[in-house]
Amino acid sequence: MDTGTMRRCDLAIVGGGMVGLSLAAALQGLPLDVVVIEPVLPESPDQPSFDERTTALSNGSRRILEGIGVWPAVDRDATPILGIHVSDRGRFGTARLTAAEQGVPALGHTLTNRLLGAALRDACARGGRTTLLCPASVESVDPTDQTIALQVRGAWQGRLEARLVVAADGAQSLVRRELGIGAEVSDYRQVAVIASLKPGRAHSHVAYERFTPDGPIAVLPLAGGRCTAVWTLEPAAAQRAMAMDDGDFMAALQDAFGFRLGRLSEPGRRFAYPLSLTRAERQAGPRAVMIGNAAQGLHPVAGQGFNLGLRDVAVLAEVLADELATAGSTFDPGHAALLERFERWREEDRRHVIGFTDGLVRLFSSKLPVIGLARDVGMVLFDLMTPAKHAFARVTMGLTGRGARLARGLPL
Ligand SMILES: Cc1cc2nc3c(=O)[nH]c(=O)nc-3n(C[C@H](O)[C@H](O)[C@H](O)COP(=O)(O)OP(=O)(O)OC[C@H]3O[C@@H](n4cnc5c(N)ncnc54)[C@H](O)[C@@H]3O)c2cc1C
């Protein structure tokens, strides 16, 4: 077989999606030769990361994006979230959280993935330190003592030798499999159907989370007065929702969501995402680390997946920057002690957010009446209890765990 050419670099990022490109952008200020390998062109309708979804970004994520110079390009298009409203269909409990009571200008922002992707690509191009191999994909991984070799196929093909490989290749990570690192996968047997829509009443920058017996519905505020709905359904119901015409789809969503936002109309194109929890057993391996969905793929119910992945980015960038500053000419980005430091640092935040998200899915999926009552009481108490609200707000605003410098608004 023709193995093509050979190239060396300091750091190879496998996967140029939301998290992989964020890391490339974060590393622009460091004297490192970084190569990103991504199989799907950014403008392709099949780009799996920078697609039509909207991401709810925590305040911590905003600070990281500011620190890596990406926020100014998206600031105009990002919509502030000033309130969160949680309810349970057919039950009495509701809970509200507002930016004003938390003493912050916004609880977070929404932004479409495509716009974030364009801004990340521009930041990498401006920095001039990243080579993007696209379309190209990694086919095998072979770690040795001093380097880790990737076999790459596509627009560039050959053997790429890096001192550190960062797996940012999503929940089905090939790098993780090739390194023999196990992952616990639990299929929620749910599918998220997403579509943008026009609300009959102004969204007033409030994000709604409504739990229904068929699954949760999130309706997030967007720029231009529109909203985006993320409707979680069992697979057969999701298939039916995808097959409906626009009128029937709006009527079904309206019935499940209610009239808090008036009459819902003008749905955009629908997309479906099967949902599972994927948790890699380790975040570090030989000359390799896993970040974003390659390390943990979460249910979108709490909007935490990318936010958590971006904190992986901030910590990894900091660990590398500090090592560069102290090790000088002996700097080795794939050094085992450095990778262990990264893994230990990420442990608590990761465990916390995975547990919080998985717990929320299970709590609100339960059809047991006693659990339903406990949810109602919990939500009413939550609405009254400032410390509980504050703790919840800290998770949703991305303030859990020991924060990296970028997440605290400090330079790398
Ligand atoms: C419906 C929905 C709504 C969501 N909403 C939110 C939200 O509001 N807030 C939030 O924080 N998170 C949210 N998330 C989660 C968020 O989208 C993910 O956490 C995020 O996309 C993870 O990015 P990633 O780059 O790690 O992985 P991915 O987005 O999966 O990207 C992986 C990249 O790797 C590439 N790749 C794959 N295989 C290879 C290979 N062999 N070689 C090279 N490259 C490869 C792929 O082409 C892709 O570009 C949501 C998820 C869903 C499904």
Ligand as a Chemical Component Dictionary entry (heavy atoms), coordinates in Angstrom:
data_LIG
# 
_chem_comp.id                   LIG 
_chem_comp.type                 NON-POLYMER 
_chem_comp.pdbx_formal_charge   0 
_chem_comp.three_letter_code    LIG 
# 
loop_
_chem_comp_atom.comp_id 
_chem_comp_atom.atom_id 
_chem_comp_atom.alt_atom_id 
_chem_comp_atom.type_symbol 
_chem_comp_atom.charge 
_chem_comp_atom.model_Cartn_x 
_chem_comp_atom.model_Cartn_y 
_chem_comp_atom.model_Cartn_z 
_chem_comp_atom.pdbx_ordinal 
LIG C1  C1  C 0 -28.939 18.371 19.651 1  
LIG C2  C2  C 0 -27.714 18.793 20.400 2  
LIG C3  C3  C 0 -27.675 20.016 21.059 3  
LIG C4  C4  C 0 -26.554 20.401 21.790 4  
LIG N1  N1  N 0 -26.563 21.591 22.460 5  
LIG C5  C5  C 0 -25.518 21.945 23.225 6  
LIG C6  C6  C 0 -25.526 23.163 23.967 7  
LIG O1  O1  O 0 -26.494 23.914 23.930 8  
LIG N2  N2  N 0 -24.428 23.471 24.732 9  
LIG C7  C7  C 0 -23.340 22.649 24.792 10 
LIG O2  O2  O 0 -22.379 22.977 25.500 11 
LIG N3  N3  N 0 -23.304 21.504 24.086 12 
LIG C8  C8  C 0 -24.353 21.129 23.315 13 
LIG N4  N4  N 0 -24.316 19.966 22.594 14 
LIG C9  C9  C 0 -23.078 19.147 22.632 15 
LIG C10 C10 C 0 -22.050 19.627 21.619 16 
LIG O3  O3  O 0 -22.624 19.742 20.346 17 
LIG C11 C11 C 0 -20.864 18.681 21.581 18 
LIG O4  O4  O 0 -20.364 18.561 22.885 19 
LIG C12 C12 C 0 -19.774 19.195 20.651 20 
LIG O5  O5  O 0 -20.201 19.147 19.325 21 
LIG C13 C13 C 0 -18.513 18.339 20.808 22 
LIG O6  O6  O 0 -17.569 18.780 19.875 23 
LIG P1  P1  P 0 -16.334 17.856 19.482 24 
LIG O7  O7  O 0 -15.496 18.696 18.569 25 
LIG O8  O8  O 0 -15.723 17.257 20.680 26 
LIG O9  O9  O 0 -16.970 16.613 18.690 27 
LIG P2  P2  P 0 -17.771 16.586 17.319 28 
LIG O10 O10 O 0 -18.662 17.770 17.215 29 
LIG O11 O11 O 0 -18.375 15.243 17.218 30 
LIG O12 O12 O 0 -16.644 16.738 16.192 31 
LIG C14 C14 C 0 -15.736 15.695 15.930 32 
LIG C15 C15 C 0 -14.974 16.026 14.658 33 
LIG O13 O13 O 0 -14.019 14.974 14.420 34 
LIG C16 C16 C 0 -14.039 14.636 13.056 35 
LIG N5  N5  N 0 -13.569 13.235 12.916 36 
LIG C17 C17 C 0 -14.261 12.097 13.168 37 
LIG N6  N6  N 0 -13.494 11.008 12.881 38 
LIG C18 C18 C 0 -12.292 11.469 12.469 39 
LIG C19 C19 C 0 -11.081 10.827 12.032 40 
LIG N7  N7  N 0 -10.954 9.511  11.957 41 
LIG N8  N8  N 0 -10.032 11.611 11.645 42 
LIG C20 C20 C 0 -10.137 12.961 11.739 43 
LIG N9  N9  N 0 -11.256 13.611 12.151 44 
LIG C21 C21 C 0 -12.321 12.876 12.492 45 
LIG C22 C22 C 0 -15.491 14.854 12.621 46 
LIG O14 O14 O 0 -15.616 15.042 11.222 47 
LIG C23 C23 C 0 -15.880 16.097 13.424 48 
LIG O15 O15 O 0 -15.640 17.306 12.727 49 
LIG C24 C24 C 0 -25.424 19.544 21.857 50 
LIG C25 C25 C 0 -25.445 18.312 21.192 51 
LIG C26 C26 C 0 -26.580 17.921 20.492 52 
LIG C27 C27 C 0 -26.585 16.582 19.802 53 
# 
loop_
_chem_comp_bond.comp_id 
_chem_comp_bond.atom_id_1 
_chem_comp_bond.atom_id_2 
_chem_comp_bond.value_order 
_chem_comp_bond.pdbx_ordinal 
LIG C1  C2  SING 1  
LIG C2  C3  SING 2  
LIG C2  C26 DOUB 3  
LIG C3  C4  DOUB 4  
LIG C4  N1  SING 5  
LIG C4  C24 SING 6  
LIG N1  C5  DOUB 7  
LIG C5  C6  SING 8  
LIG C5  C8  SING 9  
LIG C6  O1  DOUB 10 
LIG C6  N2  SING 11 
LIG N2  C7  SING 12 
LIG C7  O2  DOUB 13 
LIG C7  N3  SING 14 
LIG N3  C8  DOUB 15 
LIG C8  N4  SING 16 
LIG N4  C9  SING 17 
LIG N4  C24 SING 18 
LIG C9  C10 SING 19 
LIG C10 O3  SING 20 
LIG C10 C11 SING 21 
LIG C11 O4  SING 22 
LIG C11 C12 SING 23 
LIG C12 O5  SING 24 
LIG C12 C13 SING 25 
LIG C13 O6  SING 26 
LIG O6  P1  SING 27 
LIG P1  O7  DOUB 28 
LIG P1  O8  SING 29 
LIG P1  O9  SING 30 
LIG O9  P2  SING 31 
LIG P2  O10 DOUB 32 
LIG P2  O11 SING 33 
LIG P2  O12 SING 34 
LIG O12 C14 SING 35 
LIG C14 C15 SING 36 
LIG C15 O13 SING 37 
LIG C15 C23 SING 38 
LIG O13 C16 SING 39 
LIG C16 N5  SING 40 
LIG C16 C22 SING 41 
LIG N5  C17 SING 42 
LIG N5  C21 SING 43 
LIG C17 N6  DOUB 44 
LIG N6  C18 SING 45 
LIG C18 C19 SING 46 
LIG C18 C21 DOUB 47 
LIG C19 N7  SING 48 
LIG C19 N8  DOUB 49 
LIG N8  C20 SING 50 
LIG C20 N9  DOUB 51 
LIG N9  C21 SING 52 
LIG C22 O14 SING 53 
LIG C22 C23 SING 54 
LIG C23 O15 SING 55 
LIG C24 C25 DOUB 56 
LIG C25 C26 SING 57 
LIG C26 C27 SING 58 
# 
